[in-house]
C-alpha cells in the first residue's frame, strides 16, 4: 500500500514510517514546508491549502499531526494551538480526501483516551460516553473533524491512544532520568489509572487498523491491563532498580506543570480497555506492564 502519514516526525510517526517500509509498504510523508525527504507531499494548515491532486494514488492515510500536549504550559494561546492544529488540520485533510476522484479506502485518524475525561475507577470501552475537560473537548472535536470522511464512504478509525511507552521519547522518556536519579515516586495518592501502550504495540495496532476491514469508528489503543499511577511508579522503579518510596505532592506537580495541565495529564484517571481492537483479532505483544518494562529496559 501507498500510505500517507502526517505527523511523521513525531515519536509514533517516525516508528510507523520505518515499520511500514519494513513491511513492504510505501510510506509518503505529509509535511509542512518544503518537501523533505523527496517524495513528500506538502500542506499548509494556516493557509488552508492541500491540493487533492497531490494525493492521487494514495491507498491509505494515517493522520497523527498535532501540536504537543505536554510540550508547553497551557496558556490560553497554546491551548488554542493544541485545538486548532488538530481540528483545522483534520478538516483540511478530510476535505481533500473527500474531493478526490479515487479516495483512499481507509483513514486512521489520531485521537486520545483524553476523550473520556477524568473517570475515576470506571472501566471505559469505546461505548463509554465522552467526558469533560479540555483534553476531552479536544479529542471530541478532533474526531468530529474526521467524521465527514466516514460519511463519504472512507473507512475511518478514530485512534484513541493512551500513554505511549518508549525508553527514549514521550512521557516515559522524560520520566526515566528522574527515576534513575532516585527522584521518582507516585503522584499524590497514586490511585489515578494510567492507560498505557508500548510504542511497538501502538505501531502494530495502527498497521492492523489499516488492513483489518472490520475496524472502524472509535478504537482504543491501550494495553488490556491499565494500572494505577502507584503501580506504574513501582513497576518503573523496579525495572530501573531504583527506589520509589517518596510520593510527589500534588501541589508540587501543579507548580511545575500548571494546575490544569497537571490535573488532566497526570492526575486524571482513565481506566481504558481496548475492546474493539481485541475483538477485531489484534494480539498485543505487551499485555502487562511488567513485560513491557522488561522489554524496554532489559
C-alpha positions in Angstrom: 0.0 0.0 0.0 1.0 3.6 -0.6 0.3 5.1 2.9 0.2 8.9 3.5 1.4 9.7 7.1 1.0 13.1 8.8 2.9 13.8 12.0 5.7 11.6 10.6 8.4 13.3 12.5 6.9 12.6 15.9 7.5 9.6 18.2 4.8 7.4 16.8 5.1 8.7 13.2 8.8 8.1 13.0 8.4 4.5 14.2 5.4 3.9 11.9 7.1 5.1 8.7 10.0 2.8 9.5 7.7 -0.2 10.1 5.6 0.5 7.0 8.7 0.4 4.9 10.0 -2.7 6.5 6.6 -4.4 5.8 6.9 -3.6 2.1 4.5 -0.6 2.0 5.4 2.8 0.6 5.1 5.5 3.3 4.6 9.0 2.0 5.1 11.9 4.4 2.7 14.8 4.6 4.8 17.7 5.7 4.7 21.5 6.3 7.2 23.5 4.4 9.5 22.3 1.5 9.2 18.6 0.7 11.8 16.8 2.7 12.6 14.0 2.1 12.0 13.9 -1.7 8.6 12.4 -2.5 6.9 14.0 0.5 3.6 15.9 0.0 3.3 19.4 1.4 0.3 21.1 3.0 -0.3 24.4 4.7 -2.8 24.3 7.5 -2.7 28.1 8.2 -3.4 28.9 4.6 -5.9 26.1 4.4 -4.1 24.6 1.4 -3.7 20.9 0.4 -4.1 20.0 -3.3 -6.3 16.9 -3.7 -4.4 16.1 -6.9 -1.2 15.7 -4.9 -2.8 12.7 -3.2 -3.5 10.7 -6.3 -2.5 7.1 -5.9 -2.7 7.1 -2.1 -4.3 3.9 -0.8 -4.5 4.7 2.9 -3.9 7.6 5.3 -2.6 7.7 8.9 -3.2 11.2 10.4 -1.2 11.9 13.5 -0.3 15.6 13.2 -1.0 17.9 16.1 0.9 20.3 18.5 2.5 18.6 21.5 0.2 18.3 24.5 2.9 18.1 27.1 5.5 20.4 25.5 4.4 23.8 26.8 2.4 25.4 29.6 -1.2 25.7 28.8 -1.8 29.4 28.3 -5.0 30.3 26.5 -2.9 30.9 23.4 -1.2 27.5 23.5 -4.5 25.7 24.2 -5.8 27.2 21.0 -2.8 26.0 19.2 -3.4 22.4 20.5 -7.0 22.5 19.4 -6.6 24.2 16.0 -3.6 22.1 15.0 -5.8 19.0 15.3 -9.2 20.3 14.2 -8.2 22.6 11.3 -5.6 20.1 10.1 -8.0 17.2 10.1 -10.7 19.2 8.4 -8.3 20.3 5.7 -7.1 16.8 5.1 -10.6 15.3 5.1 -11.8 17.9 2.6 -9.0 17.0 0.2 -9.7 13.2 0.6 -13.4 13.5 0.0 -13.0 15.6 -3.2 -10.7 13.0 -4.8 -11.9 11.0 -7.8 -10.5 7.9 -6.2 -10.1 8.5 -2.4 -8.1 6.1 -0.2 -10.0 3.2 1.3 -9.1 4.0 4.9 -8.3 6.9 7.2 -6.7 6.2 10.6 -7.1 9.5 12.4 -5.5 10.3 15.7 -7.4 10.8 18.9 -6.7 10.0 22.6 -8.1 8.5 25.7 -8.5 12.0 26.9 -11.8 11.7 25.1 -13.2 10.1 28.3 -12.2 12.8 30.7 -11.4 12.0 34.4 -13.5 9.0 35.2 -12.0 7.5 38.4 -12.3 3.7 38.6 -14.9 3.4 35.8 -13.9 0.8 33.2 -14.0 2.6 29.8 -14.7 1.0 26.4 -15.4 2.5 23.0 -19.1 2.5 24.0 -18.5 4.8 27.0 -19.7 8.3 27.0 -17.4 11.3 26.3 -16.1 13.2 29.3 -15.4 16.8 30.2 -12.3 18.9 30.4 -10.0 20.5 27.9 -8.5 17.3 26.6 -11.9 15.7 26.3 -13.1 18.7 24.3 -10.1 18.5 22.0 -10.5 14.8 21.3 -14.2 15.1 20.6 -13.6 18.0 18.2 -10.7 16.1 16.6 -12.9 13.1 15.9 -15.8 15.2 14.7 -13.5 16.9 12.1 -12.7 13.4 10.7 -16.3 12.2 10.6 -17.1 13.6 7.1 -14.6 11.0 5.7 -16.7 8.2 7.1 -19.9 9.9 5.7 -18.2 9.9 2.3 -17.6 6.2 2.4 -14.0 6.1 3.6 -13.4 3.5 6.4 -12.5 5.8 9.3 -10.8 4.8 12.5 -10.6 7.2 15.5 -7.4 6.1 17.2 -7.9 6.7 21.0 -4.3 6.3 22.1 -3.2 6.1 25.7 0.2 6.8 27.3 2.8 5.5 24.7 5.8 3.9 26.3 9.2 4.3 24.8 12.6 4.2 26.5 13.8 7.2 24.5 10.9 9.5 24.0 7.5 10.6 25.0 6.3 10.9 28.6 8.3 7.8 29.8 11.4 9.1 28.2 11.1 12.2 30.3 10.4 10.2 33.5 13.4 7.8 33.2 16.1 10.3 34.1 14.1 11.3 37.3 13.7 7.7 38.3 17.3 6.8 37.6 18.4 9.7 39.9 16.1 8.3 42.6 13.5 11.1 42.4 10.7 9.1 41.0 7.6 8.4 43.1 3.8 8.1 42.9 1.9 11.3 42.2 -0.3 12.2 45.1 -2.1 9.1 46.4 -1.3 7.3 43.1 -4.9 6.0 42.7 -5.4 7.5 39.3 -5.5 5.0 36.4 -2.9 5.3 33.6 -3.8 3.5 30.4 -0.6 2.7 28.5 0.6 1.0 25.4 4.2 0.3 24.2 5.3 2.1 21.1 5.8 -1.3 19.4 2.1 -2.2 20.0 0.9 1.3 19.0 2.6 1.0 15.6 1.5 -2.6 15.1 -2.1 -1.7 16.1 -2.1 1.2 13.5 -0.9 -1.2 10.8 -3.6 -3.7 11.9 -6.2 -0.9 11.6 -5.0 -0.2 8.0 -5.6 -3.7 6.9 -8.4 -5.1 9.1 -11.6 -4.3 7.2 -13.7 -4.8 10.3 -12.1 -2.0 12.2 -13.9 1.3 12.1 -15.0 4.1 14.4 -13.7 4.7 17.9 -10.8 2.3 18.7 -8.9 2.3 22.0 -5.2 1.7 21.6 -4.2 0.8 25.1 -2.8 -2.4 26.6 -5.6 -4.7 28.1 -4.3 -4.1 31.6 -4.2 -0.5 32.7 -2.5 0.3 36.0 -2.8 2.9 38.7 -0.1 5.6 38.9 1.2 3.9 42.1 1.6 0.6 40.2 3.2 2.3 37.3 5.7 4.0 39.6 6.5 0.8 41.4 7.0 -1.1 38.1 9.2 1.6 36.6 11.3 1.9 39.7 11.7 -1.9 39.8 12.7 -2.1 36.1 15.4 0.6 36.7 16.5 -0.8 40.0 15.7 2.4 41.8 13.6 3.2 45.0 10.2 4.9 44.6 9.3 5.5 48.3 8.8 9.3 48.3 5.5 10.4 46.8 5.4 13.6 44.7 3.0 16.1 46.3 0.1 17.3 44.1 0.9 21.0 44.8 4.5 20.5 43.6 3.2 18.9 40.3 0.7 21.8 39.9 3.5 24.3 40.3 5.7 22.6 37.7 3.1 21.9 35.1 0.4 24.4 35.9 -2.8 23.4 37.7 -5.0 22.5 34.6 -2.2 20.6 32.8 -1.3 18.7 36.0 -5.0 17.8 36.6 -5.6 16.5 33.1 -2.2 14.9 32.2 -1.0 13.2 35.4 -3.8 13.4 38.0 -6.8 12.5 35.7 -7.9 8.8 35.7 -8.8 6.8 32.6 -9.2 3.0 33.0 -9.4 2.1 29.3 -9.9 -1.3 27.7 -9.2 -2.0 24.0 -12.4 -3.9 23.3 -12.7 -3.1 19.6 -9.1 -3.8 18.8 -9.1 -7.2 20.5 -12.5 -8.1 19.0 -11.0 -7.4 15.6 -8.3 -10.0 16.2 -5.3 -7.8 17.2 -2.9 -9.7 19.6 -0.9 -7.5 21.9 2.8 -8.1 22.2 2.9 -6.5 25.7 -0.3 -7.0 27.7 1.0 -6.3 31.2 3.2 -3.5 32.4 6.0 -5.8 33.8 6.5 -7.4 30.5 6.5 -4.0 28.7 9.1 -2.5 31.0 11.3 -5.6 30.8 11.3 -5.3 27.0 12.1 -1.6 27.2 14.8 -1.8 29.9 16.4 -5.3 29.5 
